Amino acid sequence: MEYKLYGIANCDTVRKAKNFLKNIDVAFEFVDFKKISPQIEWLKRWELFFGELPANKKGPTFRKIKEAYDIGSKSEKMALLIANSSAIKRPILEKEGTVLAIGFDEEIYRKIK
């Protein structure tokens, strides 16, 4: 499968992305953070695309770890995101290991087909 969509199944934004991809007939593999823990390699790849670690700084899970995250080293920040995967910005769309989008942007998603 060319496309992978990473996120959490019960997230509204992830649901929008999944439905959009289905509606434009794009097959994808969904990687649910609640079933498969994010990997350090993924975080590094997403960081390169995003310009920083993809923390969802507006979410309630991030607020719980904010203090530790803010003072943590890069490896400590990654460990916090892996342990608290709901604090990762989502959804993340990749094609063959290349990041296409972090978050749901309909314009970007329209261009993938």
N, C-alpha and C positions, 0 to 999 in steps of 0.2 A: 504494500500500500504506500503510495507516494506521500500522502498527507497525514499528519498527526496533529491532533488537537488535544492540548493539555489543559486540565482544569479540575473542577469539582462539579459533580453531576447536579447537585441541587442549587448551583449558582445561576441566577437569572441571566446574567450576561453570557455565561457558557451555553445555556439553553438557547439563547438567541443565535449564537454562532453555529451551534449544531443544527438548528432548524434552517438557518440560511444555507449552510452547505448542503443539506439534504434537498432543499428546494431548488438548488441549481445543479443537482445531480453530481456532486463531488463526493466521491467515496473517501472516507477517512477513518483512521483508527483513533478512538478516544482513549486517552490515558488519564484515568481518574486518580488524582493525588491521594484520595482516601483508600485506594486499593493498591497503588504502586507509589512508594515514596519517591519524591524527586531525587535525582542524582546530582552529585557535585558537577559532573561534566555538563549536565543540562543547564545548571545555574550559570556556569562559566560561559556557555554558548549564548544564553539569554542576556547575560550582562554585556557581552560584546555588542549585541544588537541594540539593547536598551540604553547603554551608556553607564549603567549602574546595575546593581542587583535588582531584579524586578520585584521589589517589595510593594505590596498594596498598602501604602502608608495612610490611606483613608479608612481602611477597614477595621472592624472591631478586634480581630485577632492580632493585627499589628499593634494596635494600641496597648494590648496586654504585654507585648514583648518590646515595646519601643525603647524603654530605658536601657535594657540589656543590649538591644540592637545598636543603639546610638553610640555606646561606649565600646562595643565589641570590635575585635579584629575582623578582617575579611573572612577568615575561616570560621570564626565564632558566629558571624552574621549568616554565613551559609548554613551552619549547623542549626541555627535558630529557624531559618526558613524551611529546612528539611523537616525539623521536628514539629513545626507549626505551618504546614503547607497551605492552610487557608490564608496565610499572610502573603502568599505569592500572587502578584498581579496576574489576572487571567481574563479570558483564555489566551493561550499561546498557540499560534498556528505555525507549523513547520512543513516544509516540503523537502523530503530526502535529507533531513538534518540541517536545513537552512531555515532560519527564522524569517517568517513573512510578516507576522503581526503579533504584538502583545497588546491585549485588549481587543474589543470587537469594534472594528471600523468597517462599516458596510462598503465604502468605496474601495478599500483594499481587498476585501473579500470578493467583490464583484470582478476584480481583475485577475483572479487566480485561474479562471477556467479558460 
